[in-house]
Amino acid sequence: MKITPELVTTDPASMKVLQQLAWETFKATFDANTPPDEMAAFLKEYYTTESMEAELTDPNTATYFFKNEGGK
């Protein structure tokens, strides 16, 4: 299977996918040991569109999606 890197940009579609993936990954990793109110507050504060856009436009940072042959 061929895997292709794709640089994530700040276009709305990419941002939505990245935000959803970040939320799901963080929640899956830490949900069992974090009270629900703290988890909700963290996700709301740190995975905002604004904070993710700031990271994506940082010249010292590069974020990639790695997609398989089907584009997923």
VOBAVEX-60800 format. One record per residue (C-alpha): residue number from 1; residue in three letters; x negated, y negated, z. Coordinates in nm, 4 decimals, always signed. Layout:
% VOBAVEX-60800
{i->NUM aa->ALA xx->X yy->Y zz->Z}
...
//
This chain:
% VOBAVEX-60800
{i->1 aa->MET xx->+0.0000 yy->+0.0000 zz->+0.0000}
{i->2 aa->LYS xx->-0.1333 yy->-0.3394 zz->-0.0960}
{i->3 aa->ILE xx->-0.1170 yy->-0.6164 zz->+0.1663}
{i->4 aa->THR xx->-0.1401 yy->-0.9783 zz->+0.0523}
{i->5 aa->PRO xx->-0.2159 yy->-1.2779 zz->+0.2774}
{i->6 aa->GLU xx->-0.0014 yy->-1.5873 zz->+0.2283}
{i->7 aa->LEU xx->-0.0880 yy->-1.9170 zz->+0.3951}
{i->8 aa->VAL xx->+0.2059 yy->-2.0448 zz->+0.6002}
{i->9 aa->THR xx->+0.3085 yy->-2.3983 zz->+0.5123}
{i->10 aa->THR xx->+0.5464 yy->-2.6435 zz->+0.6754}
{i->11 aa->ASP xx->+0.8250 yy->-2.5877 zz->+0.4252}
{i->12 aa->PRO xx->+1.1548 yy->-2.5193 zz->+0.6084}
{i->13 aa->ALA xx->+1.1884 yy->-2.1571 zz->+0.4938}
{i->14 aa->SER xx->+0.8374 yy->-2.0610 zz->+0.6095}
{i->15 aa->MET xx->+0.8814 yy->-2.2475 zz->+0.9353}
{i->16 aa->LYS xx->+1.2064 yy->-2.0630 zz->+1.0111}
{i->17 aa->VAL xx->+1.0480 yy->-1.7226 zz->+0.9447}
{i->18 aa->LEU xx->+0.7412 yy->-1.8067 zz->+1.1539}
{i->19 aa->GLN xx->+0.9508 yy->-1.9412 zz->+1.4405}
{i->20 aa->GLN xx->+1.1717 yy->-1.6303 zz->+1.4448}
{i->21 aa->LEU xx->+0.8709 yy->-1.3992 zz->+1.4311}
{i->22 aa->ALA xx->+0.6992 yy->-1.5900 zz->+1.7127}
{i->23 aa->TRP xx->+1.0100 yy->-1.5801 zz->+1.9310}
{i->24 aa->GLU xx->+1.0645 yy->-1.2071 zz->+1.8733}
{i->25 aa->THR xx->+0.6997 yy->-1.1169 zz->+1.9317}
{i->26 aa->PHE xx->+0.6638 yy->-1.3227 zz->+2.2483}
{i->27 aa->LYS xx->+0.9943 yy->-1.1992 zz->+2.3876}
{i->28 aa->ALA xx->+0.9155 yy->-0.8341 zz->+2.3111}
{i->29 aa->THR xx->+0.5768 yy->-0.8680 zz->+2.4780}
{i->30 aa->PHE xx->+0.6723 yy->-1.0556 zz->+2.7957}
{i->31 aa->ASP xx->+1.0481 yy->-1.0170 zz->+2.8457}
{i->32 aa->ALA xx->+1.0277 yy->-0.7235 zz->+3.0882}
{i->33 aa->ASN xx->+0.8203 yy->-0.9259 zz->+3.3364}
{i->34 aa->THR xx->+0.9762 yy->-1.2697 zz->+3.2945}
{i->35 aa->PRO xx->+1.3003 yy->-1.3973 zz->+3.4470}
{i->36 aa->PRO xx->+1.5560 yy->-1.4800 zz->+3.1725}
{i->37 aa->ASP xx->+1.5747 yy->-1.8498 zz->+3.2624}
{i->38 aa->GLU xx->+1.1950 yy->-1.8848 zz->+3.2437}
{i->39 aa->MET xx->+1.1825 yy->-1.6995 zz->+2.9108}
{i->40 aa->ALA xx->+1.4508 yy->-1.9239 zz->+2.7603}
{i->41 aa->ALA xx->+1.2779 yy->-2.2385 zz->+2.8868}
{i->42 aa->PHE xx->+0.9397 yy->-2.1284 zz->+2.7508}
{i->43 aa->LEU xx->+1.0739 yy->-2.0384 zz->+2.4074}
{i->44 aa->LYS xx->+1.2681 yy->-2.3631 zz->+2.3876}
{i->45 aa->GLU xx->+0.9639 yy->-2.5703 zz->+2.4827}
{i->46 aa->TYR xx->+0.6757 yy->-2.3980 zz->+2.3030}
{i->47 aa->TYR xx->+0.8299 yy->-2.2588 zz->+1.9859}
{i->48 aa->THR xx->+1.0006 yy->-2.5725 zz->+1.8624}
{i->49 aa->THR xx->+0.9843 yy->-2.6769 zz->+1.5005}
{i->50 aa->GLU xx->+0.7754 yy->-2.9763 zz->+1.6054}
{i->51 aa->SER xx->+0.5159 yy->-2.7758 zz->+1.7987}
{i->52 aa->MET xx->+0.4837 yy->-2.5190 zz->+1.5219}
{i->53 aa->GLU xx->+0.4497 yy->-2.7914 zz->+1.2596}
{i->54 aa->ALA xx->+0.1750 yy->-2.9544 zz->+1.4662}
{i->55 aa->GLU xx->-0.0160 yy->-2.6270 zz->+1.4751}
{i->56 aa->LEU xx->+0.0325 yy->-2.5635 zz->+1.1028}
{i->57 aa->THR xx->-0.0988 yy->-2.9091 zz->+1.0138}
{i->58 aa->ASP xx->-0.4024 yy->-2.8847 zz->+1.2444}
{i->59 aa->PRO xx->-0.7072 yy->-2.8817 zz->+1.0132}
{i->60 aa->ASN xx->-0.8809 yy->-2.6362 zz->+1.2495}
{i->61 aa->THR xx->-0.6029 yy->-2.3771 zz->+1.2271}
{i->62 aa->ALA xx->-0.4820 yy->-2.1456 zz->+0.9517}
{i->63 aa->THR xx->-0.1765 yy->-1.9232 zz->+0.9888}
{i->64 aa->TYR xx->-0.0955 yy->-1.6428 zz->+0.7462}
{i->65 aa->PHE xx->+0.1871 yy->-1.4047 zz->+0.6725}
{i->66 aa->PHE xx->+0.0605 yy->-1.0685 zz->+0.5545}
{i->67 aa->LYS xx->+0.3085 yy->-0.9225 zz->+0.3086}
{i->68 aa->ASN xx->+0.3353 yy->-0.5781 zz->+0.1560}
{i->69 aa->GLU xx->+0.4019 yy->-0.5058 zz->-0.2090}
{i->70 aa->GLY xx->+0.7757 yy->-0.5627 zz->-0.1562}
{i->71 aa->GLY xx->+0.7090 yy->-0.9138 zz->-0.0260}
{i->72 aa->LYS xx->+0.7992 yy->-0.8331 zz->+0.3332}
//
